[in-house]
Amino acid sequence: MLDLYSPGHSPLHRMRPAVKMAALMAGATLLFINQSLVVTAAATLAILALYPLAQLTLKQAFAQIRPLLWIFVLFFAVQWYFSGLTLAAYVVLRLAALILLASLVTLTTRSSDMIDTMTRALSILRPFGVNPAKVSLAISLALRFIPVLAQIMRDVREAQKARGLERSVIAVAMPMAIRAIKMADDISDAIDSRGYRS
C-alpha cells in the first residue's frame, strides 16, 4: 500500500536512486533560495515537463497535488491578504513545485531502493550512535504516508459528500484520524511480524 512506484523504463526510472534523491535535495534547496516568481514558475513548468519524460501523464502529476488544492487556496488567500498577489503566487507555486518534484522521485523509485540508498548515506553517522536502518525506515515511511493520507482524505470527503456532510470538519476529520491510526497499527504489526527489533 505504501509503494507508489509506477513501473517504467524511462531515463528517470533507470537513474540511480542516490542521484535522484540528491537532485531532489538540491532542487528543493534552490527553490527555497530563489525569490523570483518568474524563476519559480519556470521551475514548476520544467518539473512538469519531466513527467512525460518519465512516461507519466500530466493527469498523474495533477493527482499528486489535487488533494492539497484547498491548502493552496488557503495559503494563497492568506498571503494575498497580508503580502500581496505576487508573494501569494510565489508561495503556492513553490509549494506545488516541491510536491511535484518529490512525487516524481517517489513514482520513479522503488521503496526498497530508497531505503537502501538512505541507509548507505546515513552509515557515516553510525559512530555517533545513529542506526541508519531505523532512520531510513522512518524517513521512507514519512515520505509514503503523505500521499497515502491525502488519498484517505479524498476517500473520506467523497464518502461524506454522499451523505451531505462534506462541509463538516468533524465528519471528515474523525474518520480520517481513525483510518490513519488503524493504518499505523497495521504497519507496526507488519514491521513486528518481520522480526524488526526496536
Accessible surface in RSA format (square Angstrom, percent):
REM  Atomic radii and reference values for relative SASA: ProtOr
REM  Chains: A
REM  Algorithm: Lee & Richards
REM  Probe-radius: 1.40
REM  Slices: 20
REM RES _ NUM      All-atoms   Total-Side   Main-Chain    Non-polar    All polar
REM                ABS   REL    ABS   REL    ABS   REL    ABS   REL    ABS   REL
RES MET A   1   159.57  82.6  92.03  60.9  67.54 160.8  71.38  60.7  88.20 116.9
RES LEU A   2    31.92  17.8  29.86  21.4   2.06   5.2  29.86  21.0   2.06   5.5
RES ASP A   3    77.51  54.3  54.33  54.1  23.17  54.8  29.06  68.4  48.44  48.3
RES LEU A   4    52.24  29.1  42.60  30.5   9.64  24.2  47.89  33.6   4.35  11.7
RES TYR A   5    40.75  19.0  22.75  12.9  17.99  46.8  15.34  11.5  25.41  31.3
RES SER A   6    24.25  20.5  21.59  28.8   2.66   6.1   8.36  17.8  15.90  22.3
RES PRO A   7   111.13  81.0  89.81  81.9  21.31  77.5  90.04  74.3  21.09 131.1
RES GLY A   8    18.60  22.9   0.00   N/A  18.60  22.9   7.97  21.9  10.63  23.8
RES HIS A   9   146.58  80.1 141.95  98.7   4.62  11.8  93.69  96.6  52.89  61.5
RES SER A  10     0.55   0.5   0.22   0.3   0.33   0.8   0.55   1.2   0.00   0.0
RES PRO A  11    66.37  48.4  60.34  55.0   6.03  21.9  62.22  51.4   4.15  25.8
RES LEU A  12    19.95  11.1  19.95  14.3   0.00   0.0  19.95  14.0   0.00   0.0
RES HIS A  13    23.82  13.0   3.95   2.7  19.87  50.8   4.06   4.2  19.75  23.0
RES ARG A  14   164.27  69.0 131.93  67.3  32.34  77.0  71.70  98.0  92.57  56.1
RES MET A  15    69.93  36.2  57.53  38.1  12.39  29.5  61.96  52.7   7.97  10.6
RES ARG A  16   165.18  69.4 161.70  82.4   3.48   8.3  60.63  82.9 104.55  63.4
RES PRO A  17    31.46  22.9  31.43  28.7   0.03   0.1  31.46  26.0   0.00   0.0
RES ALA A  18    37.31  34.3  31.88  49.2   5.43  12.3  33.15  46.7   4.16  11.0
RES VAL A  19    71.58  47.1  67.43  61.0   4.15  10.0  70.77  61.5   0.81   2.2
RES LYS A  20     9.36   4.6   7.58   4.6   1.78   4.2   6.93   6.2   2.43   2.6
RES MET A  21    27.61  14.3  27.38  18.1   0.22   0.5  27.38  23.3   0.22   0.3
RES ALA A  22    51.88  47.7  46.92  72.4   4.96  11.3  47.84  67.4   4.03  10.7
RES ALA A  23    57.43  52.8  44.42  68.6  13.01  29.6  51.88  73.1   5.55  14.7
RES LEU A  24    35.11  19.6  34.70  24.8   0.41   1.0  34.80  24.4   0.32   0.8
RES MET A  25   126.53  65.5 121.76  80.6   4.77  11.4  85.10  72.4  41.42  54.9
RES ALA A  26    53.05  48.8  44.45  68.6   8.60  19.6  52.38  73.8   0.68   1.8
RES GLY A  27    17.33  21.4   0.00   N/A  17.33  21.4  16.58  45.5   0.75   1.7
RES ALA A  28    24.99  23.0  24.99  38.6   0.00   0.0  24.99  35.2   0.00   0.0
RES THR A  29    73.91  52.6  68.23  69.2   5.69  13.6  48.03  64.5  25.89  39.1
RES LEU A  30   117.18  65.3 114.43  81.9   2.75   6.9 115.24  80.9   1.94   5.2
RES LEU A  31    10.36   5.8  10.36   7.4   0.00   0.0  10.36   7.3   0.00   0.0
RES PHE A  32   107.99  54.0  99.88  61.9   8.12  21.1 100.14  60.7   7.85  22.5
RES ILE A  33   116.82  66.5 101.81  75.8  15.01  36.2 107.33  77.3   9.48  25.7
RES ASN A  34    28.60  19.7  19.98  19.3   8.62  20.8  21.17  50.9   7.43   7.2
RES GLN A  35   134.13  75.0 106.22  77.6  27.90  66.4  56.62 120.5  77.51  58.8
RES SER A  36    43.44  36.7  35.55  47.5   7.88  18.2  30.97  66.0  12.47  17.5
RES LEU A  37    51.81  28.9  45.93  32.9   5.88  14.8  45.93  32.3   5.88  15.8
RES VAL A  38   117.42  77.3 113.58 102.8   3.84   9.3 116.40 101.1   1.02   2.8
RES VAL A  39    80.70  53.1  78.55  71.1   2.14   5.2  80.30  69.8   0.39   1.1
RES THR A  40     0.05   0.0   0.00   0.0   0.05   0.1   0.05   0.1   0.00   0.0
RES ALA A  41    32.50  29.9  31.61  48.8   0.88   2.0  32.03  45.1   0.46   1.2
RES ALA A  42    56.12  51.6  47.58  73.4   8.54  19.4  51.31  72.3   4.80  12.7
RES ALA A  43    28.46  26.2  21.07  32.5   7.39  16.8  27.80  39.1   0.66   1.7
RES THR A  44    10.62   7.6  10.62  10.8   0.00   0.0  10.62  14.3   0.00   0.0
RES LEU A  45   120.77  67.3 115.32  82.5   5.45  13.7 115.72  81.3   5.06  13.6
RES ALA A  46    57.76  53.1  48.01  74.1   9.75  22.2  55.30  77.9   2.46   6.5
RES ILE A  47    13.06   7.4  13.00   9.7   0.06   0.2  13.03   9.4   0.03   0.1
RES LEU A  48    50.55  28.2  50.10  35.8   0.45   1.1  50.45  35.4   0.10   0.3
RES ALA A  49    65.28  60.0  46.82  72.2  18.46  42.0  55.80  78.6   9.48  25.1
RES LEU A  50    59.45  33.1  59.45  42.5   0.00   0.0  59.45  41.8   0.00   0.0
RES TYR A  51     0.00   0.0   0.00   0.0   0.00   0.0   0.00   0.0   0.00   0.0
RES PRO A  52    76.21  55.5  57.42  52.3  18.79  68.3  61.01  50.4  15.21  94.5
RES LEU A  53    90.28  50.3  78.45  56.1  11.83  29.7  85.67  60.2   4.61  12.4
RES ALA A  54     0.04   0.0   0.00   0.0   0.04   0.1   0.00   0.0   0.04   0.1
RES GLN A  55   115.35  64.5  82.43  60.2  32.93  78.4  42.91  91.3  72.45  54.9
RES LEU A  56     6.77   3.8   2.26   1.6   4.51  11.3   3.41   2.4   3.36   9.1
RES THR A  57    78.46  55.8  72.42  73.4   6.05  14.4  75.31 101.2   3.16   4.8
RES LEU A  58   104.65  58.3  97.44  69.7   7.21  18.1  97.77  68.7   6.88  18.5
RES LYS A  59   172.80  84.3 162.52  99.7  10.27  24.5 111.30 100.2  61.50  65.5
RES GLN A  60    61.32  34.3  59.56  43.5   1.76   4.2  27.90  59.4  33.42  25.3
RES ALA A  61     0.68   0.6   0.67   1.0   0.02   0.0   0.68   1.0   0.00   0.0
RES PHE A  62    99.34  49.7  96.07  59.5   3.27   8.5  98.90  60.0   0.44   1.3
RES ALA A  63    44.45  40.9  37.47  57.8   6.99  15.9  38.61  54.4   5.84  15.5
RES GLN A  64    39.10  21.9  24.76  18.1  14.34  34.1   4.19   8.9  34.91  26.5
RES ILE A  65    24.55  14.0  24.55  18.3   0.00   0.0  24.55  17.7   0.00   0.0
RES ARG A  66   126.64  53.2 119.83  61.1   6.81  16.2  11.30  15.4 115.34  69.9
RES PRO A  67    16.18  11.8   4.59   4.2  11.59  42.1  13.73  11.3   2.45  15.2
RES LEU A  68    38.71  21.6  38.71  27.7   0.00   0.0  38.71  27.2   0.00   0.0
RES LEU A  69    70.03  39.0  69.81  49.9   0.22   0.6  69.83  49.0   0.20   0.5
RES TRP A  70   124.83  50.1 115.27  55.8   9.57  22.5 119.61  63.8   5.23   8.5
RES ILE A  71    42.03  23.9  42.03  31.3   0.00   0.0  42.03  30.3   0.00   0.0
RES PHE A  72    13.31   6.7  12.97   8.0   0.34   0.9  13.30   8.1   0.01   0.0
RES VAL A  73   102.99  67.8  99.67  90.2   3.32   8.0 102.62  89.2   0.37   1.0
RES LEU A  74    92.74  51.6  89.62  64.1   3.12   7.8  92.59  65.0   0.15   0.4
RES PHE A  75    82.79  41.4  81.70  50.6   1.09   2.8  82.79  50.2   0.00   0.0
RES PHE A  76    58.54  29.3  58.54  36.3   0.00   0.0  58.54  35.5   0.00   0.0
RES ALA A  77    53.92  49.6  45.42  70.1   8.50  19.3  49.38  69.5   4.54  12.0
RES VAL A  78    64.57  42.5  61.79  55.9   2.78   6.7  64.57  56.1   0.00   0.0
RES GLN A  79    51.34  28.7  50.85  37.2   0.49   1.2   1.54   3.3  49.80  37.8
RES TRP A  80   133.61  53.6 126.99  61.5   6.62  15.5 107.53  57.3  26.08  42.3
RES TYR A  81   179.02  83.6 146.14  83.2  32.88  85.6 106.86  80.3  72.17  89.0
RES PHE A  82   151.97  76.0 116.37  72.1  35.60  92.6 119.69  72.6  32.29  92.4
RES SER A  83    58.73  49.6  24.43  32.6  34.30  79.0  16.05  34.2  42.68  59.8
RES GLY A  84    28.80  35.5   0.00   N/A  28.80  35.5  26.31  72.2   2.48   5.6
RES LEU A  85    95.36  53.1  90.18  64.5   5.18  13.0  90.18  63.3   5.18  13.9
RES THR A  86    91.58  65.1  87.65  88.9   3.92   9.3  54.09  72.7  37.48  56.7
RES LEU A  87    70.32  39.2  67.51  48.3   2.81   7.1  69.21  48.6   1.11   3.0
RES ALA A  88     0.00   0.0   0.00   0.0   0.00   0.0   0.00   0.0   0.00   0.0
RES ALA A  89    25.75  23.7  22.93  35.4   2.81   6.4  25.62  36.1   0.13   0.3
RES TYR A  90     9.93   4.6   9.93   5.7   0.00   0.0   9.93   7.5   0.00   0.0
RES VAL A  91    26.52  17.5  25.73  23.3   0.79   1.9  25.73  22.4   0.79   2.1
RES VAL A  92    25.81  17.0  25.81  23.4   0.00   0.0  25.81  22.4   0.00   0.0
RES LEU A  93    50.43  28.1  50.40  36.1   0.03   0.1  50.43  35.4   0.00   0.0
RES ARG A  94    46.63  19.6  46.63  23.8   0.00   0.0   0.12   0.2  46.50  28.2
RES LEU A  95    48.09  26.8  46.83  33.5   1.26   3.2  47.97  33.7   0.11   0.3
RES ALA A  96     9.64   8.9   9.64  14.9   0.00   0.0   9.64  13.6   0.00   0.0
RES ALA A  97     0.00   0.0   0.00   0.0   0.00   0.0   0.00   0.0   0.00   0.0
RES LEU A  98    31.35  17.5  29.04  20.8   2.30   5.8  29.62  20.8   1.73   4.6
RES ILE A  99    32.20  18.3  29.23  21.8   2.97   7.2  32.20  23.2   0.00   0.0
RES LEU A 100     3.53   2.0   3.53   2.5   0.00   0.0   3.53   2.5   0.00   0.0
RES LEU A 101    22.44  12.5  22.44  16.1   0.00   0.0  22.44  15.8   0.00   0.0
RES ALA A 102    32.41  29.8  31.21  48.2   1.20   2.7  31.38  44.2   1.02   2.7
RES SER A 103    14.23  12.0  11.03  14.7   3.20   7.4   3.71   7.9  10.52  14.7
RES LEU A 104     6.86   3.8   6.86   4.9   0.00   0.0   6.86   4.8   0.00   0.0
RES VAL A 105     9.89   6.5   9.37   8.5   0.52   1.3   9.89   8.6   0.00   0.0
RES THR A 106    12.51   8.9  12.51  12.7   0.00   0.0   3.55   4.8   8.97  13.6
RES LEU A 107    14.21   7.9  14.21  10.2   0.00   0.0  14.21  10.0   0.00   0.0
RES THR A 108     2.56   1.8   0.82   0.8   1.74   4.1   0.00   0.0   2.56   3.9
RES THR A 109     2.69   1.9   0.74   0.7   1.95   4.6   2.69   3.6   0.00   0.0
RES ARG A 110   121.46  51.0 120.63  61.5   0.83   2.0  26.15  35.7  95.32  57.8
RES SER A 111    21.24  17.9  21.19  28.3   0.05   0.1  20.70  44.1   0.54   0.8
RES SER A 112    65.05  55.0  57.90  77.3   7.15  16.5  48.51 103.3  16.54  23.2
RES ASP A 113    49.51  34.7  47.53  47.3   1.98   4.7   4.94  11.6  44.57  44.4
RES MET A 114     3.29   1.7   3.29   2.2   0.00   0.0   3.29   2.8   0.00   0.0
RES ILE A 115    48.52  27.6  48.52  36.1   0.00   0.0  48.52  34.9   0.00   0.0
RES ASP A 116    72.18  50.6  70.01  69.7   2.17   5.1  12.13  28.5  60.05  59.9
RES THR A 117    10.90   7.8  10.02  10.2   0.88   2.1   9.50  12.8   1.40   2.1
RES MET A 118    13.14   6.8  11.82   7.8   1.32   3.1  10.36   8.8   2.78   3.7
RES THR A 119    36.93  26.3  36.85  37.4   0.08   0.2  33.62  45.2   3.32   5.0
RES ARG A 120   152.37  64.0 140.61  71.7  11.76  28.0  74.84 102.3  77.54  47.0
RES ALA A 121    64.74  59.5  43.77  67.5  20.97  47.7  56.47  79.5   8.27  21.9
RES LEU A 122    34.84  19.4  34.76  24.9   0.07   0.2  34.84  24.5   0.00   0.0
RES SER A 123    46.88  39.6  39.33  52.5   7.55  17.4  22.59  48.1  24.29  34.0
RES ILE A 124   131.48  74.8 115.15  85.8  16.32  39.3 123.28  88.8   8.19  22.2
RES LEU A 125    66.36  37.0  66.36  47.5   0.00   0.0  66.36  46.6   0.00   0.0
RES ARG A 126   136.73  57.4 128.42  65.5   8.31  19.8  56.23  76.9  80.49  48.8
RES PRO A 127   114.85  83.7  70.98  64.7  43.87 159.5  83.90  69.3  30.95 192.4
RES PHE A 128   162.86  81.5 128.36  79.5  34.50  89.8 136.99  83.1  25.87  74.0
RES GLY A 129    72.02  88.8   0.00   N/A  72.02  88.8  38.71 106.2  33.31  74.6
RES VAL A 130    46.21  30.4  39.79  36.0   6.43  15.5  44.36  38.5   1.85   5.0
RES ASN A 131    62.25  42.9  55.20  53.3   7.04  17.0  17.90  43.1  44.35  42.9
RES PRO A 132     0.08   0.1   0.08   0.1   0.00   0.0   0.08   0.1   0.00   0.0
RES ALA A 133    45.20  41.6  42.21  65.1   2.98   6.8  43.00  60.6   2.19   5.8
RES LYS A 134    86.53  42.2  81.45  50.0   5.08  12.1  43.34  39.0  43.19  46.0
RES VAL A 135    50.34  33.1  47.17  42.7   3.17   7.6  50.34  43.7   0.00   0.0
RES SER A 136     0.00   0.0   0.00   0.0   0.00   0.0   0.00   0.0   0.00   0.0
RES LEU A 137    40.05  22.3  40.05  28.7   0.00   0.0  40.05  28.1   0.00   0.0
RES ALA A 138    59.47  54.7  49.09  75.8  10.38  23.6  54.54  76.8   4.93  13.0
RES ILE A 139    70.40  40.1  67.63  50.4   2.76   6.7  70.37  50.7   0.02   0.1
RES SER A 140     3.52   3.0   3.51   4.7   0.01   0.0   0.17   0.4   3.34   4.7
RES LEU A 141    38.92  21.7  38.92  27.8   0.00   0.0  38.92  27.3   0.00   0.0
RES ALA A 142    56.37  51.8  47.42  73.2   8.95  20.3  55.24  77.8   1.13   3.0
RES LEU A 143    50.79  28.3  45.91  32.8   4.89  12.3  46.04  32.3   4.76  12.8
RES ARG A 144     2.79   1.2   2.79   1.4   0.00   0.0   2.58   3.5   0.21   0.1
RES PHE A 145    41.52  20.8  41.52  25.7   0.00   0.0  41.52  25.2   0.00   0.0
RES ILE A 146   111.34  63.4 106.47  79.3   4.87  11.7 108.66  78.2   2.68   7.3
RES PRO A 147    39.93  29.1  29.61  27.0  10.32  37.5  34.45  28.4   5.48  34.1
RES VAL A 148    12.34   8.1  10.21   9.2   2.14   5.1  12.34  10.7   0.00   0.0
RES LEU A 149    52.36  29.2  52.28  37.4   0.08   0.2  52.36  36.8   0.00   0.0
RES ALA A 150    16.13  14.8  10.04  15.5   6.09  13.9  15.46  21.8   0.68   1.8
RES GLN A 151    71.60  40.0  71.59  52.3   0.01   0.0  36.74  78.2  34.86  26.4
RES ILE A 152    11.36   6.5  11.36   8.5   0.00   0.0  11.36   8.2   0.00   0.0
RES MET A 153    39.48  20.4  39.48  26.1   0.00   0.0  34.02  28.9   5.47   7.2
RES ARG A 154    51.16  21.5  48.11  24.5   3.05   7.3  20.29  27.7  30.87  18.7
RES ASP A 155    48.35  33.9  42.24  42.0   6.11  14.4  15.13  35.6  33.22  33.1
RES VAL A 156     6.13   4.0   4.35   3.9   1.78   4.3   6.13   5.3   0.00   0.0
RES ARG A 157   104.09  43.7 103.14  52.6   0.95   2.3  16.41  22.4  87.67  53.1
RES GLU A 158   101.64  58.4  91.98  69.6   9.65  23.0  40.03  77.4  61.61  50.3
RES ALA A 159    44.42  40.8  34.30  52.9  10.11  23.0  43.50  61.3   0.91   2.4
RES GLN A 160    17.05   9.5  17.05  12.5   0.00   0.0   1.80   3.8  15.26  11.6
RES LYS A 161   139.61  68.1 128.07  78.6  11.54  27.5  70.67  63.6  68.94  73.4
RES ALA A 162    94.55  86.9  49.24  76.0  45.32 103.1  61.58  86.7  32.97  87.3
RES ARG A 163   159.31  66.9 127.46  65.0  31.84  75.8  51.95  71.0 107.36  65.1
RES GLY A 164    59.41  73.3   0.00   N/A  59.41  73.3  29.68  81.5  29.73  66.6
RES LEU A 165    79.26  44.1  77.12  55.2   2.13   5.4  79.26  55.7   0.00   0.0
RES GLU A 166    57.63  33.1  51.32  38.8   6.31  15.0  18.43  35.6  39.20  32.0
RES ARG A 167   220.05  92.4 189.23  96.5  30.83  73.4  75.33 103.0 144.72  87.7
RES SER A 168    42.48  35.9  32.38  43.2  10.10  23.3  24.48  52.1  18.00  25.2
RES VAL A 169   119.89  78.9 110.50 100.0   9.39  22.6 115.66 100.5   4.23  11.5
RES ILE A 170   130.08  74.0 128.35  95.6   1.73   4.2 129.55  93.3   0.53   1.4
RES ALA A 171    17.65  16.2   8.39  12.9   9.26  21.1  17.31  24.4   0.34   0.9
RES VAL A 172    15.64  10.3  15.64  14.2   0.00   0.0  15.64  13.6   0.00   0.0
RES ALA A 173    47.51  43.7  40.54  62.6   6.97  15.9  45.25  63.7   2.27   6.0
RES MET A 174   107.37  55.6 107.33  71.0   0.03   0.1  74.92  63.7  32.45  43.0
RES PRO A 175    41.34  30.1  37.64  34.3   3.70  13.5  41.25  34.1   0.09   0.5
RES MET A 176    36.66  19.0  36.66  24.3   0.00   0.0  27.40  23.3   9.25  12.3
RES ALA A 177    46.71  42.9  39.14  60.4   7.56  17.2  46.32  65.2   0.39   1.0
RES ILE A 178   107.61  61.2 105.16  78.3   2.45   5.9 106.52  76.7   1.09   2.9
RES ARG A 179   104.19  43.7  99.33  50.6   4.86  11.6  40.19  54.9  63.99  38.8
RES ALA A 180    22.40  20.6  20.69  31.9   1.71   3.9  20.95  29.5   1.45   3.8
RES ILE A 181   110.93  63.1 108.78  81.0   2.15   5.2 110.92  79.9   0.01   0.0
RES LYS A 182   119.57  58.3 117.51  72.1   2.06   4.9  92.67  83.4  26.90  28.7
RES MET A 183    11.43   5.9   8.92   5.9   2.51   6.0   9.83   8.4   1.60   2.1
RES ALA A 184    44.55  41.0  38.67  59.7   5.89  13.4  40.03  56.4   4.52  12.0
RES ASP A 185    76.71  53.7  75.34  75.0   1.37   3.2  18.23  42.9  58.48  58.3
RES ASP A 186    67.18  47.1  60.70  60.4   6.48  15.3  27.46  64.6  39.72  39.6
RES ILE A 187    23.82  13.6  22.53  16.8   1.29   3.1  23.82  17.2   0.00   0.0
RES SER A 188    54.83  46.3  50.24  67.1   4.59  10.6  26.02  55.4  28.81  40.4
RES ASP A 189    91.62  64.2  87.01  86.6   4.61  10.9  29.09  68.5  62.52  62.4
RES ALA A 190    38.76  35.6  33.10  51.1   5.67  12.9  38.38  54.1   0.38   1.0
RES ILE A 191    39.29  22.4  37.84  28.2   1.45   3.5  39.29  28.3   0.00   0.0
RES ASP A 192    93.24  65.3  77.21  76.8  16.04  37.9  27.95  65.8  65.29  65.1
RES SER A 193    91.14  77.0  46.64  62.2  44.50 102.5  51.71 110.1  39.43  55.2
RES ARG A 194   188.77  79.3 152.08  77.5  36.69  87.4  71.47  97.7 117.30  71.1
RES GLY A 195    44.93  55.4   0.00   N/A  44.93  55.4  28.19  77.4  16.74  37.5
RES TYR A 196    77.89  36.4  62.37  35.5  15.52  40.4  67.25  50.5  10.64  13.1
RES ARG A 197   198.66  83.4 186.62  95.1  12.04  28.7  67.90  92.8 130.76  79.3
RES SER A 198   130.12 110.0  85.58 114.2  44.54 102.6  58.08 123.7  72.04 100.9
END  Absolute sums over single chains surface
CHAIN  1 A    12142.8      10532.3       1610.5       8569.6       3573.2
END  Absolute sums over all chains
TOTAL         12142.8      10532.3       1610.5       8569.6       3573.2
